Every structure is written in structure tokens, then in C-alpha cells.
Amino acid sequence: MKIAAGLKACLPKIAVDGALFAAAYALAFHVRLDAVEPEDVRTILATMPAVVLGKLLVFHGFGAYRSAWRYSSLRDLEELFRGTVASGIFVVAAGFLLPASLSIPRSVPFIDMAFSLLFTGGARMLVRVLHDASGWKPGSRSFPMRLMWGGIANGTRRALIVGAGDAGEMIAREMIRSVRLDYASIAFVDDDPSKLGQRIHGVPVLGNRDDIPRLVRELAIKDILIAIPSARGKEVREIVKVCRDTSAGLKILPDLGRLTDGRVRLSDLRQVEVEDLLGREPAALDVDRIASYLRGKRILVTGAGGSIGSELCRQILKFAPAEIQLMGRGENSIYEIYTEIARHAGLTRLVQIIGDVINKKKLEGIFAMYRPQIVFHAGADKHVPLMEMNPDEAVFNNIVGTKNVLEVSNAHGVERVVCISTDKAVNPTSVMGCCKRVAELLVRSNLYTNTLAVAVRFGNVLGSRGSVIPHFQKQIAAGGPITVTHREMRRYFMTIPEAAGLVIQAGAMGSGGEILVLDMGEPVKIWDLACNMIRLAGLEPGRDIEVQEVGLRPGEKLDEELLFEHEIREGTAHAKIMRVRGNGVEPKKLLAEVEYLTDMALRMDFAGIRTGLGRLVPEFLQGQEVELSAFALEQGNDGLVWTEGVATEKVRRSAPPPLRDELCDFAS
């Protein structure tokens, strides 16, 4: 029944092509001969059935009747060309078998081929054009009917496309083909002078980016569509700056890496985001090298529900590991990343683990049960001011937690451990940064020789939880003001996918006991970032939303750094990953100081924590930061006191004995 239904669907196409082949064959004789004599008519009539039938069989063999003519494309024309050539060869061969009385002039088969291709290709394109025009009525703006009706329907948004390349062509084509879209492409702009004056699907290229304001006024443009997926931060910023002075809306295509199958659709267009303004050249990954150490392996990701941890899980999944173990403290975040990637897991097994790396006994049980071969340690406390108020937690999670992961991995012979570090570990002025520096020292200590451990150091990631961008977005939504701690503060930024990809790449490159640093590009002024985010919201800084300078918070500094002065930078096989060598700490002293810090954290002795951190990390500039900030750290009768203006919060130096005993059992 299916065969019969398929044949029935093909019959109209076969009938049309049969008639076109007959017409092409007769016309070829007419063109070849000045006058068609009666004997020529007899030859045509005698040979035409065999010629037409042969062509239909050849075309059917090439699959010409399996495609829908309404969606005909250049690929279909290529198939027609191959079928026409093959059928032409058939006609030539048949001509040699005919008797002398029915001879076919030698040039007729070649003329017939040209007409056959022209007629069959034209028929398919006509069906597509009529399909694009189907359902037309006054008010719609399908391209074929628009040519006859003239103008553009009321209510259609007139679009100016920035970029007359492949992406711009696809956007214009989709606008032309659909009668249901709200856009009509009016013109292109492109900085390539050779494209000026050209037409793409009938849409002219009328200038470059500097002409955008003029064209918006003259052509009554409603929307500007940036169709340059390869554009990065600087180029996007320049285009946005030009477009900002117009009344038109602004949308952009994401970079090619985020497009499905690399194909551009109108639905891919979105509002310009701050990530577009700060975007960098994408980092090319050595896929084969990564796959060689991830494919078929059992991989544990701590902090899997966080911004970096969850992106690590997404990207690791692409390399077909045997199992990904999603570990974290937050049950909701672990469940969310599990449900997101489970749809694409395929043969990879996913395990959800609720646990804390501070709990060493739980960690040992996890390793004994699931036997991970690769560990990505992304669990950490990262909020600088909060860790200034709670330095005990920073010690537990960022130091003790990392030490537990390294010790348990070493005991179970894990192949690789990749620990996430931060630029705040360099010349740290915060407890959080100082604790991450101690974690780096643990990785470099050569205490864990039964596993290959590396630390990967990089700066801020765009849009991560608790970062400045979501905070600014909330302030803009609330009508302002945006609060910036200092007008001159600068930070390094990269996107979450790029950071995670480079972390995975670094894991493939490390040789053990080393620190790898990611190339973060140029730092960005937070003040400028705030102003750009306001403008992206269609508002003006200082007029619609104020930007206020409020002073540095505890632990913050104006500029982050990626390297210590004593560190020596070395290149690696990847252009955006460098290896650093520098001073370490003697292993026995390091373990003794970590034990001291753990004891101070159990006692909630914040002054003792800072003293211990200062001994391990001489660059810890806590005194300088207290002077720069609007906060003050004071010693009172009841312990340490943070003050900000008239607000005061007291923190006791010691915990009640039962709590302290419970914490001791927990950490051991």
C-alpha cells in the first residue's frame, strides 16, 4: 500500500515531466532544422515514446520524483542536471541503434538536453514560487505577489540587514519565502566596498555601517538586524554605537557555535546582550586530545549545579563519557542540570549525588561506590564580601574541600583532578582569594603523587550566578540606580562556555602539580559595563538610570591580576592556555598551616584565620583593602566587628562546645 501511495503521489510529476520532455524533444528538432519536413515528423513521432520513457526512467533512478517541488533548491537542480546528462547519453546511444530511415541529427540530443533542463528546472521553480505566494491576500507580503502588487503591506516591520554575507542572505531569503513573518528586508549594509550596489534576492546593498542612521531615516526602517555571526566584541560595539543614534530596534544573530547545524533562521535573532559587546574570538579546542581522555570514562564533577560546573557537564557530555557523576550541595540545582542534559545523554549514564566535599567520609564513600576516573572540582564559595564576613566557611569549602578531593582522589588512583581557581588568588586582598591561593598551593605541593592534579586559573565569567551582570540587570529592571563600587574598577571576563571549554582542554594538557592560566584578553571597566547595559535596555545613563559609585566592599580591589610577580609564564600547545612556574610552600609547613586554619575555622576564630592565611600567602593585603573600603574591621570585647556607616554586625570568635565538637567530627 505504501508503494502504491508513493507511486500515486509521483504520477502528476511524471506526467508533467513527460509532457516537458516531449516538448523539448520536438523543439530540439525545430531549432536544429530550418524546416521540419514530413520525414522529420515521422522520425519525431516514431522515436518520441522511447525517448520520453527512457528519460523518465533515468530521472526516476536519480530520485527526481522523491523531492517536494514546493521546496526545490539548488541541490535539486544539481540532481536534474545529472539526470539530464544521463538521459542525453541514453538518447545519443539510442540514435546509433535506429535504422537509416529514422536517423536523428547528431546535435539534436544536445539541444534536447538544454531544453529538458530548462523546462524541468523551470517547472520546479514555478511550483516553489507559487507555493511561496500561496495564501496571499492584501496585507500579506509574499515576494512574488509583492512584485505584482507593489510596495510592502501595512504593519510589516521594515528591516535593514547589517552584513551581506551568507547569514544575511539566509535571513533575507526566509523573509521572502514566508507570508507569516512580520519582517520585510528593505536593504543591506556591508563594509565590503565590492558589495555596494549588488542585490541579494532583489534587496540592494546601499552602504556601509556609517550609512545606517541615514538609511533608517530615508527608508523608514523599524528594525536593524545584525547578521554577522562571526563578529566579536569590538566590531559589535562599533555597530551598536552607530545604531544607538537611530529610532530603530536592534537585534543580532548569536555566534555560529550556538546556531543549530550552522543554519541561520529568523528565530535565532535576539536582543543584543552584554556578552555580544564583550565577546572575544572563540577558542578553538583540540577535540581529539580532549576526547582521548574523556571518552568512555567515569567523570565526577563537584559543584555540578553551579555556573561553571553545569557548563562542564554540558560540554563533557559531547565527548561520550561512560558516566557523569553530578555532585553538589543544592538538590534543586543538581536536579535542574540532570533534567537538562538527560535528554541528550544517549549511552552516558548520569548519577545525581547530593553531598559536600567538606564531608570527607561522604567523599570516600562516593569514590568507593562510583569509582570516578576523572574529577573536575568546581565546588567553591566565591562571593568575596560574604566570605569576608564568614571566613570559616571559605576555609572549609575552598581549602579543606579541595584538600579532601585531592586526598581521596590520590587514595583511589584517580587519573586526573582538575581544580578551578580564580584570578582573585593572585596578590589576594580577600579571604576568598587567599583561600583559593592555598588551594593552588595544595595542587602544586606534590603531596598527591598517585594522581595527576592541575589547577586552572581564570577571571570572571559572564552571567554566572552572583556575578555583576545579573546584579546590574535586576537594578535596571527596578529602575535603578546601578551601584558600582569604584569608577576605575576593572575585571577580566569570558563567557561561561569558553571558560568551561578551556578548563576541559587544560585538563588534557596538564602534567601534574601545575597551574594553568587562561588568556582572559583585556580587562573591562565595570563603570563602562554598567553604562552599556543601560543603553542596551534602550535607556540613557544619567538621564533614565543613575550610575552611582558606592566604594569598595571588604576584600575587593580595583584591578585583578592573572600572575604573581615571581611567576614565570610558559607557553603550551594551546594559544589561550599558559603554564606558570613560581614559588611554592614546603609540604610539611603547608599541611601544618592548613591544619591550623581548619582548627581556627572550627573555633570561628576569624583573626586566627587571617593570621594563618597571611603566613601561607605573604601577598595577602588585608590592611590595604580595609583602608580603601567604606567598611572597617575592628576588635571589640565580643569579637571582630564589621562596620559600614551606622550599621554594625558582630561575629563571635568561638562557637559553643557542642557545635565545635560536631564540626570536628564532620570535617574528620
MARZAVEX-201197 format. One line per 2 residues: number of its first residue (from 1); their letters; for each residue x, y, z of C-alpha. Coordinates in steps of 0.2 Angstrom, whole numbers. Each point is the difference from the previous one (the first is absolute). Layout:
N
NUM = A = X:Y:Z  ...
***
This chain:
668
1 = MK = 0:0:0  14:12:4
3 = IA = 8:-3:-17  -16:3:-9
5 = AG = -3:16:10  18:6:-4
7 = LK = -3:-4:-19  -17:9:1
9 = AC = 9:15:7  13:0:-14
11 = LP = -12:-2:-15  -4:18:-2
13 = KI = 19:4:0  4:-13:-12
15 = AV = -15:6:-11  7:18:0
17 = DG = 18:-6:-4  -6:-11:-14
19 = AL = -9:14:-8  15:11:2
21 = FA = 12:-13:-7  -11:-2:-15
23 = AA = -1:19:-3  19:1:2
25 = YA = 3:-14:-12  -11:8:-13
27 = LA = 7:17:2  18:-7:-1
29 = FH = -4:-6:-18  -8:17:-4
31 = VR = 15:10:5  12:-12:-8
33 = LD = -9:-1:-17  -5:16:-9
35 = AV = -16:-9:-6  -7:-15:7
37 = EP = -4:-12:-14  -14:-14:0
39 = ED = 14:-13:2  7:10:15
41 = VR = -18:-1:8  0:-18:-3
43 = TI = 17:-2:9  -6:11:15
45 = LA = -16:-10:2  8:-17:-2
47 = TM = 14:3:12  -9:12:13
49 = PA = -8:-14:10  16:-9:3
51 = VV = 10:16:4  -13:7:12
53 = LG = -2:-17:9  19:-2:1
55 = KL = 2:18:7  -13:-4:13
57 = LV = 8:-16:5  17:9:2
59 = FH = -7:14:10  -9:-12:11
61 = GF = 16:-9:3  8:16:5
63 = GA = -14:3:13  -7:15:-9
65 = YR = -18:-4:6  4:-3:18
67 = SA = 2:19:4  -14:12:3
69 = WR = 0:13:-14  -7:13:12
71 = YS = 17:0:9  11:-1:-15
73 = SL = 18:6:2  17:1:-9
75 = RD = 3:-18:6  -15:-6:-9
77 = LE = 6:9:-16  16:-9:2
79 = EL = -9:-16:0  -10:5:-16
81 = FR = 16:4:-8  7:-17:3
83 = GT = -16:-8:-6  0:11:-15
85 = VA = 18:-5:-5  -4:-18:3
87 = SG = -16:0:-10  9:10:-14
89 = IF = 13:-14:-1  -14:-13:-1
91 = VV = -8:10:-15  17:1:-9
93 = AA = 3:-19:3  -18:-4:-7
95 = GF = 3:11:-15  14:-13:-6
97 = LL = -12:-14:1  -13:8:-11
99 = PA = -2:-5:-19  6:13:-13
101 = SL = -18:5:-3  -2:6:18
103 = SI = 17:9:2  1:13:13
105 = PR = 12:15:-3  15:-1:11
107 = SV = -3:17:8  -18:-3:4
109 = PF = 4:-10:16  10:14:7
111 = ID = -13:14:-4  -13:-12:8
113 = MA = 11:-1:16  0:19:1
115 = FS = -19:2:-2  -3:-15:11
117 = LL = 10:8:14  -8:17:-3
119 = FT = -18:-6:0  1:-12:15
121 = GG = 10:12:10  -12:14:-4
123 = AR = -15:-11:5  7:-3:17
125 = ML = 5:18:3  -18:5:-6
127 = VR = -8:-12:13  12:7:14
129 = VL = -5:18:-5  -18:-3:0
131 = HD = 1:-9:16  9:15:8
133 = AS = -14:10:-6  -14:-11:6
135 = GW = -12:7:12  4:18:-6
137 = KP = -13:13:4  1:19:1
139 = GS = 10:3:16  12:-15:-3
141 = RS = 17:3:-8  6:-15:-9
143 = FP = 14:4:-12  -8:-6:-17
145 = MR = -17:9:4  9:15:7
147 = LM = 9:2:-17  -18:1:-8
149 = WG = -9:9:14  14:12:3
151 = GI = 6:7:16  0:-8:18
153 = AN = -15:-3:10  -5:11:14
155 = GT = 5:-7:17  16:-9:-7
157 = RR = 16:5:9  12:7:-12
159 = AL = 17:-7:3  18:5:-4
161 = IV = 12:-15:0  18:4:6
163 = GA = 11:-13:-9  -2:-5:-18
165 = GD = 8:-17:3  -7:-17:1
167 = AG = -9:3:16  -8:16:-7
169 = EM = -5:-9:-16  -9:-14:10
171 = IA = -9:13:11  -6:9:-16
173 = RE = -5:-16:-8  -11:-6:14
175 = MI = -8:17:0  -4:-2:-18
177 = RS = -6:-18:1  -13:2:15
179 = VR = -16:9:0  -2:-1:18
181 = LD = 16:10:6  -2:18:6
183 = YA = 16:5:-9  4:7:-17
185 = SI = 18:2:-5  2:17:-8
187 = AF = 19:2:-2  17:-7:5
189 = VD = 15:9:7  18:-7:-1
191 = DD = 17:6:3  7:-9:-15
193 = PS = 0:13:-14  -1:-13:-14
195 = KL = -17:-4:6  -7:17:-2
197 = GQ = -14:1:-13  -2:-19:-1
199 = RI = -17:-8:3  -4:-15:11
201 = HG = -17:-8:-4  -4:17:-7
203 = VP = 5:10:15  13:13:-3
205 = VL = 16:3:10  -1:19:2
207 = GN = 15:4:11  11:-4:15
209 = RD = -2:1:19  2:19:-1
211 = DI = -15:2:-11  -12:-9:13
213 = PR = -7:16:8  -3:8:-18
215 = LV = -8:-16:-6  -11:-2:15
217 = RE = -7:17:-3  -2:-1:-19
219 = LA = -8:-17:0  -10:1:15
221 = IK = 9:-15:8  -8:-8:15
223 = DI = 13:-13:5  19:-2:-3
225 = LI = 5:-18:-1  19:-4:3
227 = AI = 3:-16:-11  19:-2:3
229 = PS = 1:-16:11  19:2:-1
231 = AR = 1:17:8  8:2:17
233 = GK = 0:13:13  8:15:-8
235 = EV = -9:-1:-16  -17:-3:8
237 = RE = 4:15:12  3:11:-15
239 = IV = -16:-5:-9  -10:2:15
241 = KV = 7:17:3  -5:5:-17
243 = CR = -18:-7:2  -2:8:17
245 = DT = -3:17:-9  -15:-7:-10
247 = SA = -18:-3:5  0:-18:-7
249 = GL = 0:-16:11  16:-10:0
251 = KI = 2:-19:-1  15:-12:-3
253 = LP = 4:-18:-5  10:-10:13
255 = DL = 17:-6:-5  1:-15:-11
257 = GR = 4:-12:14  -17:2:7
259 = LT = -10:-2:-16  -8:-16:-3
261 = DG = 9:-9:-14  8:16:-5
263 = RV = -16:6:-8  -7:17:2
265 = RL = -18:3:4  -10:15:4
267 = SD = -5:-8:16  18:0:5
269 = LR = 0:19:1  0:7:17
271 = QV = 3:16:10  18:6:1
273 = EV = 7:-5:17  15:5:9
275 = ED = 9:-16:-4  0:6:-19
277 = LL = 9:16:5  13:-9:10
279 = GR = 2:-15:-12  17:-6:-5
281 = EP = 6:-11:-13  -6:-18:3
283 = AA = 13:-12:7  3:-14:-11
285 = LD = 1:-16:10  11:-16:-4
287 = VD = -15:-11:-1  10:-16:-3
289 = RI = 11:3:15  -15:3:11
291 = AS = -9:-15:-6  15:-11:3
293 = YL = -1:3:19  -19:2:2
295 = RG = -8:-13:-12  -6:-15:9
297 = KR = 5:6:18  -9:2:16
299 = IL = 1:19:4  -5:8:16
301 = VT = -4:19:0  -1:8:17
303 = GA = -10:16:1  -10:-7:-15
305 = GG = -15:11:3  10:17:-1
307 = SI = 4:11:-15  16:-8:-5
309 = GS = -4:-18:7  -16:-1:-10
311 = EL = 9:6:-16  14:-13:3
313 = CR = -14:-13:0  -7:6:-16
315 = QI = 16:0:-9  7:-16:7
317 = LK = -16:-9:-6  5:4:-18
319 = FA = 15:-11:2  -10:-16:4
321 = PA = 7:-4:17  -7:-16:8
323 = EI = -7:9:15  -1:18:7
325 = QL = -2:1:19  -9:16:4
327 = MG = 5:5:18  -6:15:9
329 = RG = -7:7:16  -16:8:-8
331 = EN = -13:-14:-4  -10:12:-11
333 = SI = 15:5:-11  6:-18:-2
335 = YE = -17:-5:-5  -1:14:-13
337 = IY = 16:-4:-8  -4:-19:0
339 = TE = -17:3:-9  8:12:-12
341 = IA = 13:-12:-6  -9:-16:2
343 = RH = -9:3:-17  17:-1:-9
345 = AG = 9:-12:11  -2:-15:-12
347 = LT = 11:-14:7  8:10:13
349 = RL = -7:-4:17  -4:15:12
351 = VQ = 2:-1:19  -7:13:12
353 = II = 9:2:16  -4:12:14
355 = GD = 15:2:11  13:12:6
357 = VI = 19:-1:-4  2:6:18
359 = NK = -7:-17:6  15:-11:-3
361 = KK = -8:-16:5  -14:3:-12
363 = LE = 13:4:-14  9:-17:4
365 = GI = -17:-9:-1  -4:8:-17
367 = FA = 17:-4:-7  -1:-18:6
369 = MY = -18:-2:-7  2:9:-17
371 = RP = 19:-2:-3  2:17:-10
373 = QI = 15:0:-12  0:19:-3
375 = VF = -5:13:12  -4:18:-4
377 = HA = -1:10:17  -11:15:-3
379 = GA = -8:1:17  5:16:10
381 = DK = -6:15:9  4:15:-11
383 = HV = -10:15:6  14:12:7
385 = PL = -9:11:12  -10:-15:8
387 = ME = 16:-10:2  8:16:9
389 = MN = -15:-2:12  1:-19:1
391 = PD = 19:-4:-2  -3:-17:9
393 = EA = -11:-6:-14  13:6:-13
395 = VF = 13:-11:9  -11:-15:1
397 = NN = -6:0:-18  14:8:-10
399 = IV = 15:-8:10  -6:-15:10
401 = GT = -12:-5:-15  14:1:-12
403 = KN = 12:-10:11  -13:-14:3
405 = VL = -3:-1:-19  19:-2:-3
407 = EV = 2:-12:14  -14:-11:-5
409 = SN = 4:0:-18  18:-4:4
411 = AH = -5:-15:11  -12:-7:-14
413 = GV = 13:3:-14  -11:12:-10
415 = ER = 9:4:-17  -3:19:0
417 = VV = -6:13:12  -4:17:-7
419 = CI = -3:14:13  -8:17:-4
421 = ST = 10:15:6  -3:19:-2
423 = DK = 10:15:-4  -5:6:18
425 = AV = 14:-12:6  13:11:-7
427 = NP = 6:13:12  -16:-3:10
429 = TS = -8:13:10  -15:-10:5
431 = VM = -2:-16:11  -9:-9:-15
433 = GC = 15:4:-12  13:-5:13
435 = CK = -9:-16:4  0:-4:-19
437 = RV = 19:4:0  2:-13:14
439 = AE = -9:-12:-11  12:3:-14
441 = LL = 14:-3:12  -7:-17:4
443 = VR = -1:-5:-18  18:5:-3
445 = SN = 6:-8:16  4:-17:-8
447 = LY = -8:-8:15  -12:-10:-11
449 = TN = 11:-10:-11  -12:-14:-4
451 = TL = -11:12:-11  3:14:-13
453 = AV = -6:16:8  -1:17:-8
455 = AV = -8:17:4  -7:11:-13
457 = RF = 0:19:4  -12:12:-9
459 = GN = -10:16:3  -19:4:1
461 = VL = -12:-9:-12  -14:9:-7
463 = GS = -17:-3:7  5:-12:14
465 = RG = -10:-1:15  4:14:12
467 = SV = 10:10:-13  -2:18:-4
469 = IP = -10:-2:-16  -15:-8:8
471 = HF = 1:13:14  0:14:-12
473 = QK = -15:-7:-10  -10:-1:16
475 = QI = 4:18:4  -4:6:-18
477 = AA = -17:-10:2  -3:9:16
479 = GG = 3:17:-8  17:3:8
481 = PI = 11:6:6  15:-11:-6
483 = TV = 13:-1:14  18:-2:-5
485 = TH = 13:-1:14  13:10:-9
487 = RE = 0:10:-16  17:-7:-5
489 = MR = -3:-18:5  5:-13:-14
491 = RY = -3:-18:-2  4:-14:-12
493 = FM = -15:-9:-8  -3:-15:-11
495 = TI = -16:-9:-4  -5:-15:10
497 = PE = 1:-12:-15  18:6:-5
499 = AA = 6:-1:18  -7:-18:2
501 = GL = 7:-5:-17  17:6:5
503 = VI = 0:-8:17  -4:-17:-9
505 = QA = 14:3:-12  12:5:14
507 = GA = -4:-17:8  6:-9:-15
509 = MG = 17:10:0  5:0:18
511 = SG = 14:-11:6  -3:1:18
513 = GE = 3:12:15  -1:16:-11
515 = IL = -11:15:-3  -7:4:-17
517 = VL = -6:18:-3  -13:4:-13
519 = DM = 3:15:-12  -14:12:6
521 = GE = 4:14:-13  -2:18:5
523 = PV = -8:5:17  -17:10:-1
525 = KI = -5:15:10  -15:-4:11
527 = WD = -6:18:-2  0:-2:-19
529 = LA = -9:-17:2  -14:8:10
531 = CN = -2:14:-13  -1:-12:-14
533 = MI = -13:-11:8  -11:15:3
535 = RL = 2:5:-18  -4:-18:-6
537 = AG = -16:2:10  -5:15:-11
539 = LE = 4:13:14  13:13:3
541 = PG = 12:0:14  -2:15:12
543 = RD = -16:5:-8  -11:-16:2
545 = IE = 10:-10:12  14:7:12
547 = VQ = 17:-9:2  6:3:17
549 = EV = 17:-3:8  -2:-8:17
551 = GL = 18:-5:5  10:-16:1
553 = RP = -8:-14:10  11:-11:12
555 = GE = 13:-10:-9  -2:9:-17
557 = KL = 13:8:-10  0:11:-15
559 = DE = 9:-11:-12  2:-19:-1
561 = EL = 16:-8:-5  3:-17:-9
563 = LF = 18:-2:6  11:3:15
565 = EH = 16:9:-3  11:-15:5
567 = EI = -10:-11:-13  8:-5:-16
569 = RE = -11:-2:-15  2:-14:-12
571 = GT = -9:-4:-16  -10:-16:-4
573 = AH = -7:-8:-15  -15:11:1
575 = AK = 1:18:-3  -12:5:14
577 = IM = 7:-11:13  16:4:9
579 = RV = 10:-10:13  8:10:15
581 = RG = 14:-4:11  3:9:17
583 = NG = 3:-2:18  -8:-13:10
585 = VE = -1:-5:19  10:-14:8
587 = PK = -13:-15:1  2:-2:19
589 = KL = -3:18:4  -15:1:-12
591 = LA = -8:-15:8  3:7:17
593 = EV = -7:17:-4  -15:-8:-8
595 = EY = -3:-10:16  2:17:9
597 = LT = -13:9:-11  -12:-15:2
599 = DM = 1:1:19  -3:19:-1
601 = AL = -15:-2:-11  -7:-13:12
603 = RM = 2:13:14  -7:14:-11
605 = DF = 16:9:4  0:13:-14
607 = AG = 16:9:5  9:-17:1
609 = IR = -6:-4:-17  7:16:-7
611 = TG = 16:-3:9  2:-17:-7
613 = LG = -4:6:-17  13:14:1
615 = RL = 13:-13:5  -4:-11:-15
617 = VP = -3:14:-13  12:15:4
619 = EF = -9:10:-14  -16:0:10
621 = LQ = -3:19:1  -14:1:12
623 = GQ = 5:16:8  0:10:-16
625 = EV = -17:-6:-5  -7:6:17
627 = EL = 7:17:-3  -8:1:-18
629 = SA = -17:-6:5  -14:8:9
631 = FA = 0:-14:12  11:-2:15
633 = LE = 6:-16:10  1:4:18
635 = QG = 4:-11:16  -14:2:13
637 = ND = -3:-8:17  -11:-13:-8
639 = GL = 11:-4:-15  3:7:-18
641 = VW = -13:14:-6  -3:5:-18
643 = TE = -6:18:-1  -8:9:-15
645 = GV = -6:18:4  -12:-3:15
647 = AT = -3:-18:-3  9:-12:11
649 = EK = 1:-19:0  9:-10:13
651 = VR = 7:-18:-2  5:-10:15
653 = RS = 18:-7:0  -5:-17:6
655 = AP = -14:-12:-2  -9:-9:14
657 = PP = 9:-17:5  -13:-12:-6
659 = LR = 0:9:-18  19:0:0
661 = DE = 1:-19:4  -13:-3:-13
663 = LC = 10:9:-13  16:-9:5
665 = DF = -9:-17:-3  -7:7:-17
667 = AS = 16:6:-7  10:-16:5
***
